[in-house]
Amino acid sequence: MTTSKLGLKGRITALSASLAVAALALTGCAPAATEKADFGDLSIQLSWIKNSEFAGQFFAVENGYYTEAGFSSVNLVAGPAATEAEVLSGNALVGIANPISTAPVILNEGAPLKIIGTTYQKNPFTILSLKDGANIETIQDLIGKRIGVQAGPNETLFDALLKANGIDASEVTKVPVQYDPAPLTNGEVDGFLAYVTNESFVVADQGYEVTNLLFADNGLPFVTESFVVTQDSIDNNRAALKAFLKATILGWKDAIADPDGGADLAINNFGKDLGLNAKKEYYQSKTQNEILVQTDETAANGLFTISEAMIAQNLATLEAAGYTITAEQLFDLTLLAEVYAENPDLKG
C-alpha cells in the first residue's frame, strides 16, 4: 500500500514537472499577453498639405497613439498625390482619398483597393465664385463659365459633377489651375474648385463676398477623407490596419475636444514651414468637426463609420457620375467594426 502511494506520488510529480517544462516551452514560442505588437514603420499618404485637415493624425502622432499601437515610426506624407497609386505601390499602408477618385481605379484598372473608414461624413468640395463676379449659385450657372480645376482627382470630381447634373463638358470651359485661388480673385476664371473650409475661407478673409456651389447639395453627396488600403493588407496585415484605425480614432477624439490645439499643431509643428494662414487654420479645425466629421450617426456608431444608408447614397452618387460599383467592391468596414467591438469605450 505504501509503495503504491509513493509510486502514484512519483508519477504525479513527474507529470507536474513535464507540464511545467511544456508550459515554459510554449511561453518561449508565443509572445506574452502583455508583449507589445511590432508593426514597423507606418506611412500614411495624405490628400493635401499638412494643415488642420489632418488634426486627428497630428494628435495621434503627438500623443503617442501610433507608437502605443505598435508602430515604430510614422511618416505623414503630404499631398496632393495620386493616393491610390501610392497605396498600390506599397509606398503607404493607408492613403486618404474619396469614393469618386477610388472607384474608377477599381473599375478601370482592376485595382484591389477598399475603403475601410472615412473621416468626413460629408464632402466639402465647392465651386467657389465671387458675388460681384460670376456669382455661381445654381448648377445651371456653370454653363458658359470658365472654371478653374486642378489636375488629378479634382478633375475626376468636376467631370462627375457635370455628368451627375446632365451638363455636357463642352458647355463649360475647364481651366487648368493650381490650388491657390488667385486665378479667381484676379479674374482669370469665373469659378474655382475648392474646399468650403479652406480656399473659400481664404478668399472671404481677403475681403471678397463669396458664393459656394456645394457638391454635396448638387448631386454629389459622398464621404471623403476616406482611408484606402489594398486587399492584400486587409488579408495579411489586418492587425496593423486595426491598430492604425484605433490610434487615429483616439487622435480625432482629441482633435474634436481641442480644435484650437489641432490648429496649433498644424501651424507650429507639422506645417510650420508652410506659412499657413493661422486664422484659416483655427476656422477649419473647428468647422470641420462641426459640419463634416461628426454627425448623429457617428455619435451612435463611432467616428469613421459609414452607415448602410450612407453607403447606398454614395453608390447612387457614383452611378449618377457614370461609375457603377457594388458596396462589396468599394468598401470593407469589418475592420472598423472589430475595432469598436474590441474597444467599445472608443464610441461617443
Contacts in CASP RR format, 6 or more apart in sequence:
PFRMAT RR
TARGET T0000
AUTHOR 0000-0000-0000
METHOD contacts of the structure
MODEL  1
MTTSKLGLKGRITALSASLAVAALALTGCAPAATEKADFGDLSIQLSWIK
NSEFAGQFFAVENGYYTEAGFSSVNLVAGPAATEAEVLSGNALVGIANPI
STAPVILNEGAPLKIIGTTYQKNPFTILSLKDGANIETIQDLIGKRIGVQ
AGPNETLFDALLKANGIDASEVTKVPVQYDPAPLTNGEVDGFLAYVTNES
FVVADQGYEVTNLLFADNGLPFVTESFVVTQDSIDNNRAALKAFLKATIL
GWKDAIADPDGGADLAINNFGKDLGLNAKKEYYQSKTQNEILVQTDETAA
NGLFTISEAMIAQNLATLEAAGYTITAEQLFDLTLLAEVYAENPDLKG
36 70 0 8 1.000
37 69 0 8 1.000
37 70 0 8 1.000
37 239 0 8 1.000
37 243 0 8 1.000
38 70 0 8 1.000
38 72 0 8 1.000
39 69 0 8 1.000
39 70 0 8 1.000
39 71 0 8 1.000
39 72 0 8 1.000
39 237 0 8 1.000
39 239 0 8 1.000
39 240 0 8 1.000
39 243 0 8 1.000
40 70 0 8 1.000
40 71 0 8 1.000
40 72 0 8 1.000
40 73 0 8 1.000
41 71 0 8 1.000
41 72 0 8 1.000
41 73 0 8 1.000
41 74 0 8 1.000
41 75 0 8 1.000
42 66 0 8 1.000
42 71 0 8 1.000
42 73 0 8 1.000
42 74 0 8 1.000
42 75 0 8 1.000
42 93 0 8 1.000
42 94 0 8 1.000
42 240 0 8 1.000
42 244 0 8 1.000
43 74 0 8 1.000
43 75 0 8 1.000
43 77 0 8 1.000
43 91 0 8 1.000
43 92 0 8 1.000
43 93 0 8 1.000
43 94 0 8 1.000
44 57 0 8 1.000
44 74 0 8 1.000
44 75 0 8 1.000
44 76 0 8 1.000
44 77 0 8 1.000
44 92 0 8 1.000
44 93 0 8 1.000
44 94 0 8 1.000
44 95 0 8 1.000
44 96 0 8 1.000
44 244 0 8 1.000
45 77 0 8 1.000
45 79 0 8 1.000
45 81 0 8 1.000
45 83 0 8 1.000
45 86 0 8 1.000
45 87 0 8 1.000
45 91 0 8 1.000
45 92 0 8 1.000
45 94 0 8 1.000
45 95 0 8 1.000
45 96 0 8 1.000
46 53 0 8 1.000
46 54 0 8 1.000
46 57 0 8 1.000
46 76 0 8 1.000
46 77 0 8 1.000
46 78 0 8 1.000
46 79 0 8 1.000
46 81 0 8 1.000
46 95 0 8 1.000
46 96 0 8 1.000
47 53 0 8 1.000
47 79 0 8 1.000
47 80 0 8 1.000
47 81 0 8 1.000
47 83 0 8 1.000
47 95 0 8 1.000
47 96 0 8 1.000
47 97 0 8 1.000
47 98 0 8 1.000
47 153 0 8 1.000
47 225 0 8 1.000
48 54 0 8 1.000
48 78 0 8 1.000
48 79 0 8 1.000
48 80 0 8 1.000
49 78 0 8 1.000
49 79 0 8 1.000
49 271 0 8 1.000
49 274 0 8 1.000
50 58 0 8 1.000
50 76 0 8 1.000
50 78 0 8 1.000
50 266 0 8 1.000
50 270 0 8 1.000
50 271 0 8 1.000
50 274 0 8 1.000
51 198 0 8 1.000
51 266 0 8 1.000
51 271 0 8 1.000
51 274 0 8 1.000
51 276 0 8 1.000
51 281 0 8 1.000
51 284 0 8 1.000
52 262 0 8 1.000
52 263 0 8 1.000
52 266 0 8 1.000
52 281 0 8 1.000
52 282 0 8 1.000
52 284 0 8 1.000
52 285 0 8 1.000
52 288 0 8 1.000
53 197 0 8 1.000
53 198 0 8 1.000
53 225 0 8 1.000
53 284 0 8 1.000
53 288 0 8 1.000
54 76 0 8 1.000
54 96 0 8 1.000
54 266 0 8 1.000
54 270 0 8 1.000
55 252 0 8 1.000
55 255 0 8 1.000
55 259 0 8 1.000
55 261 0 8 1.000
55 262 0 8 1.000
55 263 0 8 1.000
55 265 0 8 1.000
55 266 0 8 1.000
55 285 0 8 1.000
56 248 0 8 1.000
56 251 0 8 1.000
56 252 0 8 1.000
56 254 0 8 1.000
56 255 0 8 1.000
56 262 0 8 1.000
57 76 0 8 1.000
57 248 0 8 1.000
57 251 0 8 1.000
58 76 0 8 1.000
58 255 0 8 1.000
58 262 0 8 1.000
58 265 0 8 1.000
58 266 0 8 1.000
58 269 0 8 1.000
58 270 0 8 1.000
59 65 0 8 1.000
59 250 0 8 1.000
59 251 0 8 1.000
59 252 0 8 1.000
59 254 0 8 1.000
59 255 0 8 1.000
59 258 0 8 1.000
59 262 0 8 1.000
59 265 0 8 1.000
60 66 0 8 1.000
60 74 0 8 1.000
60 247 0 8 1.000
60 248 0 8 1.000
60 250 0 8 1.000
60 251 0 8 1.000
60 252 0 8 1.000
60 254 0 8 1.000
61 74 0 8 1.000
61 76 0 8 1.000
61 270 0 8 1.000
62 265 0 8 1.000
62 269 0 8 1.000
63 250 0 8 1.000
63 251 0 8 1.000
63 254 0 8 1.000
64 247 0 8 1.000
65 246 0 8 1.000
65 247 0 8 1.000
65 248 0 8 1.000
65 250 0 8 1.000
65 251 0 8 1.000
66 74 0 8 1.000
66 244 0 8 1.000
66 247 0 8 1.000
67 74 0 8 1.000
68 247 0 8 1.000
69 243 0 8 1.000
69 244 0 8 1.000
69 246 0 8 1.000
69 247 0 8 1.000
70 243 0 8 1.000
71 240 0 8 1.000
71 243 0 8 1.000
71 244 0 8 1.000
71 247 0 8 1.000
76 270 0 8 1.000
77 86 0 8 1.000
77 91 0 8 1.000
77 92 0 8 1.000
80 150 0 8 1.000
80 152 0 8 1.000
80 153 0 8 1.000
80 179 0 8 1.000
82 152 0 8 1.000
82 153 0 8 1.000
83 92 0 8 1.000
83 95 0 8 1.000
83 96 0 8 1.000
83 97 0 8 1.000
83 101 0 8 1.000
83 153 0 8 1.000
83 228 0 8 1.000
84 97 0 8 1.000
84 101 0 8 1.000
84 102 0 8 1.000
84 105 0 8 1.000
84 111 0 8 1.000
84 113 0 8 1.000
84 228 0 8 1.000
86 92 0 8 1.000
86 95 0 8 1.000
87 93 0 8 1.000
87 94 0 8 1.000
87 95 0 8 1.000
87 113 0 8 1.000
87 228 0 8 1.000
87 229 0 8 1.000
87 230 0 8 1.000
88 111 0 8 1.000
88 113 0 8 1.000
88 230 0 8 1.000
90 230 0 8 1.000
93 229 0 8 1.000
93 233 0 8 1.000
93 237 0 8 1.000
93 240 0 8 1.000
93 241 0 8 1.000
93 244 0 8 1.000
94 227 0 8 1.000
94 228 0 8 1.000
94 229 0 8 1.000
94 241 0 8 1.000
94 244 0 8 1.000
95 227 0 8 1.000
95 228 0 8 1.000
95 229 0 8 1.000
96 119 0 8 1.000
96 225 0 8 1.000
96 226 0 8 1.000
96 227 0 8 1.000
96 228 0 8 1.000
97 153 0 8 1.000
97 224 0 8 1.000
97 226 0 8 1.000
97 228 0 8 1.000
98 123 0 8 1.000
98 153 0 8 1.000
98 157 0 8 1.000
98 222 0 8 1.000
98 223 0 8 1.000
98 224 0 8 1.000
98 225 0 8 1.000
98 226 0 8 1.000
99 115 0 8 1.000
99 222 0 8 1.000
99 223 0 8 1.000
99 224 0 8 1.000
99 226 0 8 1.000
99 314 0 8 1.000
99 317 0 8 1.000
99 318 0 8 1.000
99 330 0 8 1.000
100 153 0 8 1.000
100 156 0 8 1.000
100 157 0 8 1.000
100 160 0 8 1.000
100 220 0 8 1.000
100 222 0 8 1.000
100 317 0 8 1.000
100 318 0 8 1.000
100 321 0 8 1.000
100 323 0 8 1.000
101 153 0 8 1.000
101 156 0 8 1.000
101 157 0 8 1.000
102 113 0 8 1.000
102 115 0 8 1.000
102 226 0 8 1.000
102 228 0 8 1.000
102 330 0 8 1.000
103 318 0 8 1.000
103 323 0 8 1.000
103 325 0 8 1.000
103 330 0 8 1.000
104 156 0 8 1.000
104 323 0 8 1.000
105 111 0 8 1.000
105 113 0 8 1.000
106 113 0 8 1.000
106 325 0 8 1.000
106 329 0 8 1.000
106 330 0 8 1.000
107 323 0 8 1.000
107 324 0 8 1.000
107 325 0 8 1.000
107 329 0 8 1.000
112 230 0 8 1.000
112 231 0 8 1.000
112 232 0 8 1.000
113 228 0 8 1.000
113 229 0 8 1.000
113 230 0 8 1.000
113 231 0 8 1.000
114 228 0 8 1.000
114 229 0 8 1.000
114 230 0 8 1.000
114 231 0 8 1.000
114 234 0 8 1.000
114 330 0 8 1.000
114 331 0 8 1.000
114 332 0 8 1.000
115 226 0 8 1.000
115 227 0 8 1.000
115 228 0 8 1.000
115 306 0 8 1.000
115 330 0 8 1.000
115 331 0 8 1.000
115 332 0 8 1.000
116 227 0 8 1.000
116 228 0 8 1.000
116 229 0 8 1.000
116 234 0 8 1.000
116 241 0 8 1.000
116 245 0 8 1.000
116 331 0 8 1.000
116 332 0 8 1.000
116 333 0 8 1.000
116 335 0 8 1.000
116 336 0 8 1.000
117 226 0 8 1.000
117 227 0 8 1.000
117 245 0 8 1.000
117 304 0 8 1.000
117 305 0 8 1.000
117 306 0 8 1.000
117 331 0 8 1.000
117 333 0 8 1.000
117 336 0 8 1.000
118 223 0 8 1.000
118 224 0 8 1.000
118 225 0 8 1.000
118 226 0 8 1.000
118 227 0 8 1.000
118 304 0 8 1.000
118 306 0 8 1.000
119 224 0 8 1.000
119 225 0 8 1.000
119 226 0 8 1.000
119 227 0 8 1.000
119 252 0 8 1.000
119 292 0 8 1.000
119 293 0 8 1.000
119 303 0 8 1.000
119 304 0 8 1.000
120 223 0 8 1.000
120 224 0 8 1.000
120 225 0 8 1.000
120 226 0 8 1.000
120 288 0 8 1.000
120 292 0 8 1.000
120 293 0 8 1.000
121 223 0 8 1.000
121 292 0 8 1.000
121 293 0 8 1.000
121 294 0 8 1.000
121 295 0 8 1.000
121 297 0 8 1.000
121 298 0 8 1.000
121 306 0 8 1.000
121 310 0 8 1.000
122 216 0 8 1.000
122 221 0 8 1.000
122 223 0 8 1.000
122 291 0 8 1.000
122 292 0 8 1.000
122 295 0 8 1.000
123 215 0 8 1.000
123 216 0 8 1.000
123 220 0 8 1.000
123 221 0 8 1.000
123 222 0 8 1.000
123 223 0 8 1.000
123 224 0 8 1.000
123 292 0 8 1.000
124 195 0 8 1.000
124 196 0 8 1.000
124 197 0 8 1.000
124 198 0 8 1.000
124 216 0 8 1.000
124 224 0 8 1.000
124 288 0 8 1.000
124 292 0 8 1.000
125 157 0 8 1.000
125 193 0 8 1.000
125 194 0 8 1.000
125 195 0 8 1.000
125 196 0 8 1.000
125 214 0 8 1.000
125 215 0 8 1.000
125 216 0 8 1.000
125 220 0 8 1.000
125 224 0 8 1.000
126 193 0 8 1.000
126 194 0 8 1.000
126 195 0 8 1.000
126 196 0 8 1.000
126 200 0 8 1.000
126 212 0 8 1.000
126 213 0 8 1.000
126 214 0 8 1.000
126 215 0 8 1.000
127 136 0 8 1.000
127 142 0 8 1.000
127 147 0 8 1.000
127 161 0 8 1.000
127 191 0 8 1.000
127 192 0 8 1.000
127 193 0 8 1.000
127 194 0 8 1.000
127 212 0 8 1.000
127 213 0 8 1.000
127 215 0 8 1.000
128 181 0 8 1.000
128 184 0 8 1.000
128 191 0 8 1.000
128 192 0 8 1.000
128 193 0 8 1.000
128 194 0 8 1.000
128 196 0 8 1.000
128 199 0 8 1.000
128 200 0 8 1.000
128 203 0 8 1.000
128 210 0 8 1.000
128 211 0 8 1.000
128 212 0 8 1.000
128 213 0 8 1.000
129 135 0 8 1.000
129 136 0 8 1.000
129 184 0 8 1.000
129 190 0 8 1.000
129 191 0 8 1.000
129 192 0 8 1.000
129 210 0 8 1.000
129 211 0 8 1.000
129 213 0 8 1.000
130 184 0 8 1.000
130 185 0 8 1.000
130 203 0 8 1.000
130 208 0 8 1.000
130 209 0 8 1.000
130 210 0 8 1.000
130 211 0 8 1.000
131 208 0 8 1.000
131 209 0 8 1.000
131 210 0 8 1.000
131 211 0 8 1.000
132 208 0 8 1.000
132 209 0 8 1.000
133 190 0 8 1.000
134 141 0 8 1.000
134 145 0 8 1.000
134 190 0 8 1.000
134 191 0 8 1.000
135 141 0 8 1.000
135 211 0 8 1.000
136 142 0 8 1.000
136 145 0 8 1.000
136 190 0 8 1.000
136 191 0 8 1.000
136 211 0 8 1.000
136 213 0 8 1.000
137 211 0 8 1.000
137 213 0 8 1.000
138 213 0 8 1.000
139 161 0 8 1.000
139 165 0 8 1.000
139 167 0 8 1.000
139 213 0 8 1.000
139 218 0 8 1.000
140 167 0 8 1.000
141 213 0 8 1.000
142 162 0 8 1.000
142 167 0 8 1.000
142 171 0 8 1.000
142 172 0 8 1.000
142 213 0 8 1.000
143 167 0 8 1.000
143 171 0 8 1.000
143 172 0 8 1.000
144 171 0 8 1.000
144 172 0 8 1.000
144 173 0 8 1.000
145 172 0 8 1.000
145 173 0 8 1.000
145 190 0 8 1.000
145 191 0 8 1.000
146 173 0 8 1.000
146 175 0 8 1.000
146 188 0 8 1.000
146 189 0 8 1.000
146 190 0 8 1.000
146 191 0 8 1.000
147 158 0 8 1.000
147 172 0 8 1.000
147 173 0 8 1.000
147 174 0 8 1.000
147 175 0 8 1.000
147 189 0 8 1.000
147 190 0 8 1.000
147 191 0 8 1.000
147 192 0 8 1.000
147 193 0 8 1.000
148 174 0 8 1.000
148 175 0 8 1.000
148 176 0 8 1.000
148 177 0 8 1.000
148 183 0 8 1.000
148 184 0 8 1.000
148 189 0 8 1.000
148 191 0 8 1.000
148 192 0 8 1.000
148 193 0 8 1.000
149 155 0 8 1.000
149 158 0 8 1.000
149 174 0 8 1.000
149 175 0 8 1.000
149 176 0 8 1.000
149 177 0 8 1.000
149 193 0 8 1.000
150 176 0 8 1.000
150 177 0 8 1.000
150 178 0 8 1.000
150 179 0 8 1.000
150 193 0 8 1.000
151 176 0 8 1.000
154 193 0 8 1.000
155 174 0 8 1.000
157 193 0 8 1.000
157 215 0 8 1.000
157 220 0 8 1.000
158 174 0 8 1.000
158 193 0 8 1.000
159 169 0 8 1.000
159 321 0 8 1.000
160 220 0 8 1.000
160 321 0 8 1.000
160 322 0 8 1.000
160 323 0 8 1.000
161 215 0 8 1.000
161 218 0 8 1.000
161 219 0 8 1.000
161 220 0 8 1.000
161 321 0 8 1.000
162 168 0 8 1.000
162 169 0 8 1.000
162 172 0 8 1.000
163 320 0 8 1.000
163 321 0 8 1.000
163 322 0 8 1.000
164 218 0 8 1.000
164 219 0 8 1.000
164 220 0 8 1.000
164 317 0 8 1.000
164 320 0 8 1.000
164 321 0 8 1.000
165 218 0 8 1.000
165 219 0 8 1.000
175 183 0 8 1.000
175 188 0 8 1.000
175 189 0 8 1.000
177 183 0 8 1.000
177 188 0 8 1.000
177 189 0 8 1.000
177 192 0 8 1.000
179 199 0 8 1.000
181 192 0 8 1.000
181 194 0 8 1.000
181 199 0 8 1.000
181 202 0 8 1.000
181 203 0 8 1.000
183 189 0 8 1.000
183 192 0 8 1.000
184 191 0 8 1.000
184 192 0 8 1.000
184 203 0 8 1.000
185 203 0 8 1.000
185 206 0 8 1.000
185 208 0 8 1.000
192 199 0 8 1.000
194 200 0 8 1.000
196 212 0 8 1.000
196 214 0 8 1.000
197 283 0 8 1.000
197 284 0 8 1.000
197 287 0 8 1.000
197 288 0 8 1.000
197 292 0 8 1.000
198 280 0 8 1.000
198 284 0 8 1.000
200 210 0 8 1.000
200 212 0 8 1.000
201 280 0 8 1.000
201 283 0 8 1.000
201 284 0 8 1.000
202 277 0 8 1.000
202 280 0 8 1.000
203 210 0 8 1.000
204 210 0 8 1.000
205 277 0 8 1.000
205 279 0 8 1.000
205 280 0 8 1.000
215 221 0 8 1.000
215 222 0 8 1.000
216 222 0 8 1.000
219 317 0 8 1.000
219 320 0 8 1.000
220 317 0 8 1.000
220 320 0 8 1.000
220 321 0 8 1.000
221 313 0 8 1.000
221 314 0 8 1.000
221 317 0 8 1.000
222 313 0 8 1.000
222 314 0 8 1.000
222 317 0 8 1.000
222 318 0 8 1.000
223 306 0 8 1.000
223 310 0 8 1.000
223 314 0 8 1.000
225 292 0 8 1.000
227 244 0 8 1.000
227 245 0 8 1.000
227 304 0 8 1.000
229 241 0 8 1.000
233 240 0 8 1.000
233 241 0 8 1.000
234 241 0 8 1.000
234 332 0 8 1.000
234 335 0 8 1.000
238 335 0 8 1.000
241 335 0 8 1.000
242 335 0 8 1.000
242 338 0 8 1.000
242 339 0 8 1.000
245 304 0 8 1.000
245 335 0 8 1.000
245 336 0 8 1.000
245 339 0 8 1.000
246 339 0 8 1.000
246 343 0 8 1.000
246 346 0 8 1.000
248 304 0 8 1.000
249 302 0 8 1.000
249 303 0 8 1.000
249 304 0 8 1.000
249 339 0 8 1.000
249 346 0 8 1.000
250 346 0 8 1.000
252 293 0 8 1.000
252 303 0 8 1.000
252 304 0 8 1.000
253 303 0 8 1.000
253 346 0 8 1.000
255 261 0 8 1.000
255 262 0 8 1.000
255 285 0 8 1.000
255 289 0 8 1.000
256 289 0 8 1.000
256 293 0 8 1.000
256 294 0 8 1.000
259 282 0 8 1.000
259 285 0 8 1.000
259 286 0 8 1.000
259 289 0 8 1.000
260 282 0 8 1.000
260 285 0 8 1.000
260 286 0 8 1.000
261 285 0 8 1.000
262 285 0 8 1.000
263 278 0 8 1.000
263 281 0 8 1.000
263 282 0 8 1.000
263 284 0 8 1.000
263 285 0 8 1.000
266 276 0 8 1.000
266 281 0 8 1.000
266 285 0 8 1.000
267 276 0 8 1.000
267 278 0 8 1.000
267 281 0 8 1.000
293 303 0 8 1.000
294 303 0 8 1.000
297 305 0 8 1.000
297 307 0 8 1.000
297 310 0 8 1.000
298 304 0 8 1.000
298 305 0 8 1.000
299 348 0 8 1.000
301 307 0 8 1.000
301 340 0 8 1.000
301 347 0 8 1.000
302 340 0 8 1.000
302 346 0 8 1.000
302 347 0 8 1.000
302 348 0 8 1.000
303 346 0 8 1.000
304 336 0 8 1.000
305 333 0 8 1.000
305 336 0 8 1.000
305 340 0 8 1.000
306 314 0 8 1.000
306 331 0 8 1.000
306 333 0 8 1.000
311 327 0 8 1.000
311 331 0 8 1.000
312 327 0 8 1.000
314 330 0 8 1.000
315 325 0 8 1.000
315 326 0 8 1.000
315 327 0 8 1.000
315 330 0 8 1.000
318 324 0 8 1.000
318 325 0 8 1.000
339 346 0 8 1.000
340 346 0 8 1.000
340 347 0 8 1.000
END
